[in-house]
Amino acid sequence: MCDYCILHGEGKRWYQNERNYSREIFSSDETQTFMHDFFSRQLEERKKRNTEILALSKTAEWLLTREKLETYYRENLHHQVVPIEVACDIVRMADRACLMSCVCKKMVGKQDKLCLGLGFAVDVADGYPEYTDDIQEISVGDACAFIERLDEGGVVHSVSALHVPYIGMVCNCDLKFCNPYRMRLRGVKNAFYKSEFVFEIDRNKCSQCGECVSRCLFGALRSEEEIFIDAEKCFGCGQCRRACEEHAIAAKERSTHAVGEIW
């Protein structure tokens, strides 16, 4: 298990620990302060700050900025990739969900409700319509059906803290616009953590059709003499598994794998 699980999981994965969805954690001064600050930030302020950060990534100041961003994401807005079945389990544990706009896409003028607010965070999000574009509360069953439709379309699901360890969102990320993923590409690991799983191919079942290669969003699959998954590049999203009609691709625990220290 990852370091978040060790610190916040109480023997489970951190997103399987019921306490991390609780009113106790939600009501803490630190969580409340972060959550209201996060949702209240104006869109133009977000766009300006994001532009400044991306510009800094090309300068000598980036090393110090990156360290600050690592701390920010590690302590507050930690995202971790999860496969579809885990995303649905998280929604069920939160027992409440709402649709709200993806702020990453809003910053480029796209109004897509891709994100799910969870649990007590739904009420906070409802107070900031500029961020959420008027939330739409939906049933847990409808939220899981929504995740399924998006998964078929090729998004990457991630669980997001709203001040660690409180779990407040499931993001359904279009990587072309995802700011946490952009930060990951610039070395900010905690912005977009790899999942607790890597995926492997069963050679006895694989037909070498190559559908999984084109489905992978992280460049982890390639076709040489046979289809190959580069475990070091695998984020564990499960999109390759979805493409496989032979059921030849399965999840393996990252912590027991050779890449168990690569998050």
Buried (B, 14 or more C-beta within 10 A) or exposed (E): BBEBBEEBBEEBBBBBBEBBBBEEBBEEEEBBEBBEEBBEBEEEEBBEEBEEBEEBBEEEEBEEBBEEBBEBBBBBBBBBBBBBBBBBBBBEBBEBBBBBBBBBBBBEEEEBBBBBBBBBBBBBBBEBEBBBBEBEBBEBEBBBEBBEEBBEEBBBBBBBBBBBBBBBBBBBBBBEBBBBBBBBEBBBBBBBBBBBBBBBBEEEEBEEBEBBBEBBBBEBBEEEEEBEBBBEBBBBBBBBBBBBEBEBBBBBEBBEBEBBEBB
